Amino acid sequence: MFEHFFQCPYCWEEISMLLDPSVSFQVYVEDCEVCCNPIELHPRFEEQELVAFEALDIEQ
């Protein structure tokens, strides 16, 4: 597992999530650990290295 820190798109607090680098492209939803709003996560890995990451507000 890979720990990644980023800002919540709702409350702007820095949070961390554990990401699985064994899958190259993923899309999933996790709740912010601070404000509990759902965040759509888009991590992309190449050779087990994180090359792109988006955290989106899904309530727009």
Backbone as CSV, one residue per row, in Angstrom:
resi,resn,N_x,N_y,N_z,CA_x,CA_y,CA_z,C_x,C_y,C_z
1,MET,0.841,-1.182,0.000,0.000,0.000,0.000,0.886,1.246,0.000
2,PHE,0.315,2.319,-0.470,1.036,3.565,-0.658,0.224,4.686,-0.008
3,GLU,0.799,5.411,0.945,0.083,6.513,1.596,0.299,7.793,0.800
4,HIS,-0.817,8.460,0.466,-0.754,9.694,-0.314,-1.498,10.800,0.433
5,PHE,-0.866,11.965,0.558,-1.461,13.118,1.229,-1.974,14.100,0.180
6,PHE,-3.168,14.665,0.433,-3.762,15.626,-0.491,-4.783,16.471,0.254
7,GLN,-5.286,17.524,-0.404,-6.292,18.383,0.212,-7.689,17.921,-0.174
8,CYS,-8.574,17.899,0.815,-9.975,17.580,0.571,-10.579,18.679,-0.303
9,PRO,-11.319,18.331,-1.362,-11.930,19.357,-2.212,-13.114,20.083,-1.557
10,TYR,-13.530,19.644,-0.385,-14.630,20.297,0.343,-14.107,21.217,1.442
11,CYS,-13.352,20.664,2.374,-12.926,21.428,3.558,-11.483,21.927,3.471
12,TRP,-10.747,21.508,2.443,-9.363,21.918,2.175,-8.355,21.476,3.226
13,GLU,-8.770,20.588,4.119,-7.830,20.029,5.092,-6.945,18.993,4.397
14,GLU,-5.711,18.878,4.867,-4.838,17.839,4.338,-5.227,16.504,4.964
15,ILE,-5.455,15.513,4.122,-5.790,14.170,4.587,-4.905,13.172,3.851
16,SER,-4.932,11.942,4.295,-4.157,10.907,3.611,-5.052,9.708,3.341
17,MET,-4.717,9.019,2.286,-5.421,7.785,1.913,-4.382,6.743,1.552
18,LEU,-4.704,5.493,1.804,-3.851,4.393,1.371,-4.280,3.978,-0.028
19,LEU,-3.335,3.945,-0.955,-3.601,3.581,-2.339,-2.899,2.281,-2.663
20,ASP,-3.485,1.503,-3.553,-2.934,0.214,-3.960,-2.217,0.363,-5.301
21,PRO,-0.891,0.328,-5.330,-0.157,0.522,-6.584,-0.172,-0.686,-7.520
22,SER,-0.791,-1.778,-7.125,-0.817,-2.969,-7.987,-1.818,-2.844,-9.130
23,VAL,-2.724,-1.853,-9.058,-3.694,-1.601,-10.125,-3.321,-0.265,-10.752
24,SER,-3.060,-0.244,-12.066,-2.505,0.963,-12.691,-3.456,2.150,-12.710
25,PHE,-4.756,1.939,-12.982,-5.710,3.053,-12.990,-6.914,2.660,-12.154
26,GLN,-7.327,3.547,-11.262,-8.431,3.252,-10.355,-9.357,4.460,-10.256
27,VAL,-10.613,4.198,-9.984,-11.591,5.247,-9.667,-12.433,4.695,-8.528
28,TYR,-12.454,5.400,-7.423,-13.286,4.965,-6.302,-13.638,6.153,-5.425
29,VAL,-14.560,5.944,-4.511,-15.049,7.002,-3.632,-14.705,6.662,-2.189
30,GLU,-14.143,7.637,-1.491,-13.841,7.529,-0.059,-14.355,8.796,0.609
31,ASP,-14.782,8.675,1.849,-15.212,9.844,2.606,-14.012,10.538,3.230
32,CYS,-14.053,11.883,3.246,-13.016,12.657,3.922,-13.038,12.308,5.405
33,GLU,-11.867,12.109,5.976,-11.786,11.761,7.401,-12.043,12.959,8.310
34,VAL,-12.087,14.181,7.745,-12.350,15.384,8.535,-13.814,15.808,8.424
35,CYS,-14.303,16.021,7.186,-15.662,16.556,7.003,-16.681,15.493,6.569
36,CYS,-16.235,14.292,6.280,-17.081,13.133,5.938,-17.777,13.234,4.574
37,ASN,-17.429,14.202,3.742,-17.997,14.280,2.404,-17.325,13.262,1.479
38,PRO,-18.058,12.763,0.474,-17.488,11.770,-0.444,-16.552,12.420,-1.465
39,ILE,-15.400,11.794,-1.653,-14.397,12.280,-2.595,-14.169,11.198,-3.641
40,GLU,-14.248,11.574,-4.917,-13.943,10.620,-5.994,-12.449,10.690,-6.266
41,LEU,-11.783,9.570,-6.101,-10.327,9.500,-6.244,-9.954,8.834,-7.560
42,HIS,-8.950,9.410,-8.221,-8.458,8.898,-9.502,-6.934,8.771,-9.438
43,PRO,-6.400,7.747,-8.791,-4.951,7.562,-8.819,-4.536,6.758,-10.066
44,ARG,-3.359,7.075,-10.600,-2.817,6.313,-11.722,-1.357,5.984,-11.413
45,PHE,-1.028,4.724,-11.593,0.314,4.233,-11.306,0.960,3.702,-12.573
46,GLU,2.264,3.880,-12.681,3.066,3.237,-13.720,4.242,2.593,-13.020
47,GLU,4.393,1.296,-13.229,5.459,0.528,-12.579,5.482,0.763,-11.071
48,GLN,4.289,0.743,-10.482,4.071,0.881,-9.040,4.451,2.262,-8.488
49,GLU,4.617,3.260,-9.373,4.892,4.637,-8.965,3.669,5.491,-9.290
50,LEU,3.260,6.347,-8.359,2.125,7.232,-8.581,2.531,8.319,-9.579
51,VAL,1.820,8.377,-10.726,2.150,9.359,-11.760,1.068,10.420,-11.920
52,ALA,-0.137,10.149,-11.423,-1.219,11.135,-11.493,-2.208,10.860,-10.370
53,PHE,-2.835,11.935,-9.880,-3.808,11.782,-8.801,-4.786,12.948,-8.858
54,GLU,-6.079,12.638,-8.807,-7.119,13.656,-8.714,-8.047,13.285,-7.574
55,ALA,-8.484,14.278,-6.824,-9.482,14.125,-5.768,-10.596,15.103,-6.093
56,LEU,-11.761,14.582,-6.468,-12.840,15.424,-6.976,-14.041,15.484,-6.042
57,ASP,-14.634,16.656,-6.005,-15.897,16.894,-5.313,-16.979,16.257,-6.176
58,ILE,-17.680,15.235,-5.684,-18.674,14.554,-6.520,-20.079,15.104,-6.333
59,GLU,-20.234,16.146,-5.535,-21.556,16.708,-5.310,-21.803,17.977,-6.121
60,GLN,-21.045,18.189,-7.180,-21.222,19.393,-8.012,-22.427,19.222,-8.909
